[in-house]
Amino acid sequence: MLSCFPVKSRTKSKHQRASTQRTHTIEINANSDNGIHIWKSAAVSYDGSTDENVVSRYLVTEVLKKPIHPVNEEKRILYRTTKDINGYTELVWCVSNSRHVQSTEFFVSSE
């Protein structure tokens, strides 16, 4: 799972989470206030024990200014998640110091 906010698991202890979470600095394509595409750096954490791709609503709407699309039943069934989601967004990103650009769909949390 790649997420741009700290992952808090209620089923794992703090010690167990520390052993599975990793942090990387990435660059994410964002929209500026005037609609121009720009790149922003972000420190992201991910939990290697799950394959859920969830980002915060605040990150998507306020920081990256990206649209949130509704999730249809087919997509919801294909990508199971335990999180309460509001929709999904597509983010274009790359690991810092690399120009291997990736495009990934992320669920957007309701929080």
Secondary structure in CASP SS format (residue, H / E / C, confidence):
PFRMAT SS
TARGET T0000
AUTHOR 0000-0000-0000
METHOD secondary structure of the structure
MODEL  1
M C 1.00
L C 1.00
S E 1.00
C C 1.00
F C 1.00
P C 1.00
V C 1.00
K C 1.00
S C 1.00
R C 1.00
T C 1.00
K C 1.00
S C 1.00
K H 1.00
H H 1.00
Q H 1.00
R H 1.00
A H 1.00
S H 1.00
T H 1.00
Q E 1.00
R E 1.00
T E 1.00
H E 1.00
T E 1.00
I E 1.00
E E 1.00
I E 1.00
N E 1.00
A E 1.00
N E 1.00
S C 1.00
D C 1.00
N C 1.00
G C 1.00
I C 1.00
H E 1.00
I E 1.00
W E 1.00
K E 1.00
S E 1.00
A E 1.00
A E 1.00
V E 1.00
S E 1.00
Y E 1.00
D E 1.00
G C 1.00
S C 1.00
T C 1.00
D C 1.00
E C 1.00
N C 1.00
V E 1.00
V E 1.00
S C 1.00
R H 1.00
Y H 1.00
L H 1.00
V H 1.00
T H 1.00
E H 1.00
V H 1.00
L C 1.00
K C 1.00
K C 1.00
P C 1.00
I C 1.00
H E 1.00
P C 1.00
V C 1.00
N C 1.00
E H 1.00
E H 1.00
K H 1.00
R H 1.00
I H 1.00
L H 1.00
Y C 1.00
R C 1.00
T C 1.00
T C 1.00
K C 1.00
D C 1.00
I E 1.00
N E 1.00
G E 1.00
Y E 1.00
T E 1.00
E E 1.00
L E 1.00
V E 1.00
W E 1.00
C E 1.00
V E 1.00
S C 1.00
N C 1.00
S C 1.00
R C 1.00
H C 1.00
V C 1.00
Q E 1.00
S E 1.00
T E 1.00
E E 1.00
F E 1.00
F E 1.00
V E 1.00
S E 1.00
S C 1.00
E C 1.00
END
